[in-house]
Amino acid sequence: MGRVGRFMGLAAAAMVSAVACTAGSSSDGEESGSCAFLILYQNRTYRDVANVEFTVGEKLGDATRPPCDDTGGQGDAGIPETTETVYEVDGIPPEVAIAVGDAPKEATFVAVYSGSGLPPAVMKLIDGS
């Protein structure tokens, strides 16, 4: 039996940018960076989705979180590439969504996003259907 994981944050419709880093403006007018939460697994790119209640299933292997230098080369080296543990999400094929994290209880829900919206199976989890 899987463990229940939950990731709450921005609204599900407000998916992160497709690029590894995005720029924004700070209150003092300086441009600041922000790394998107991207996961690369089996030649697919997954992005985090908020407000999804899901059950973590079996461990599937490892995925890569790409590096991100959101400092523009000024000082800090940014976030290095990391390896994340991948878990299945009960009721959803891994080609659609997975959970990633150091442990099932801490796993983050990520889904493949085509740009035209979230897959129907993911929308069912968000809607609670």
Residue pairs with C-beta under 8 A, 6 or more apart in sequence:
2 55
2 56
2 57
2 58
2 87
2 90
2 104
3 55
3 56
3 104
3 105
4 53
4 54
4 55
4 56
5 54
5 55
5 56
5 99
5 101
5 104
5 105
5 106
5 107
5 108
5 109
6 52
6 53
6 54
7 48
7 49
7 50
7 51
7 52
7 108
7 109
8 50
8 51
9 48
9 50
9 51
10 50
11 50
11 51
12 49
12 50
12 51
12 52
12 118
12 126
14 50
15 47
15 49
15 113
15 118
16 22
16 36
16 37
16 38
16 47
16 48
17 36
18 36
18 45
18 47
18 115
19 36
20 35
20 36
20 38
20 66
20 67
20 68
21 33
21 34
21 35
21 36
21 68
21 69
21 70
22 33
22 34
22 36
23 31
23 32
23 33
23 34
24 31
24 32
24 33
24 34
25 31
25 32
26 32
31 72
32 70
33 68
33 69
33 70
33 71
33 72
34 70
35 68
35 70
35 78
35 79
36 47
36 68
37 47
37 48
37 65
37 108
37 110
38 45
38 46
38 47
38 65
38 66
39 45
39 46
39 47
39 63
39 64
39 65
39 84
39 86
39 98
39 100
39 110
40 46
40 63
40 64
40 65
40 66
41 61
41 63
41 64
41 86
41 94
41 98
41 100
42 94
42 95
44 95
44 112
45 112
46 63
46 97
46 98
46 100
46 110
46 111
46 112
46 113
47 110
47 111
47 113
48 108
48 109
48 110
49 97
49 109
49 110
49 111
49 113
49 118
49 122
49 126
51 126
52 109
52 122
52 125
52 126
53 125
53 128
54 89
54 90
54 92
54 97
54 99
54 109
54 125
55 89
55 90
55 91
56 87
56 88
56 89
56 90
56 99
56 104
56 105
56 107
57 87
57 88
57 89
57 90
58 87
58 88
59 85
59 86
59 87
60 86
60 87
60 88
60 94
60 98
61 85
61 86
62 83
62 84
62 85
62 86
63 83
63 84
63 85
63 86
63 98
63 100
64 81
64 82
64 83
64 84
65 81
65 82
65 83
65 84
65 100
66 81
67 78
67 79
67 80
67 81
68 78
68 79
69 77
69 78
69 79
70 78
70 79
71 77
71 78
84 100
84 101
85 100
85 101
85 102
85 103
86 94
86 98
86 99
86 100
87 98
87 99
87 100
87 101
87 104
87 107
88 94
88 98
88 99
89 97
89 98
89 99
89 109
91 121
92 121
92 122
92 125
93 121
95 112
96 111
96 112
96 119
96 121
96 122
97 109
97 110
97 111
97 112
97 119
97 121
97 122
98 110
99 107
99 108
99 109
99 110
100 107
100 108
100 110
101 107
101 108
111 118
111 119
111 122
112 119
117 123
118 126
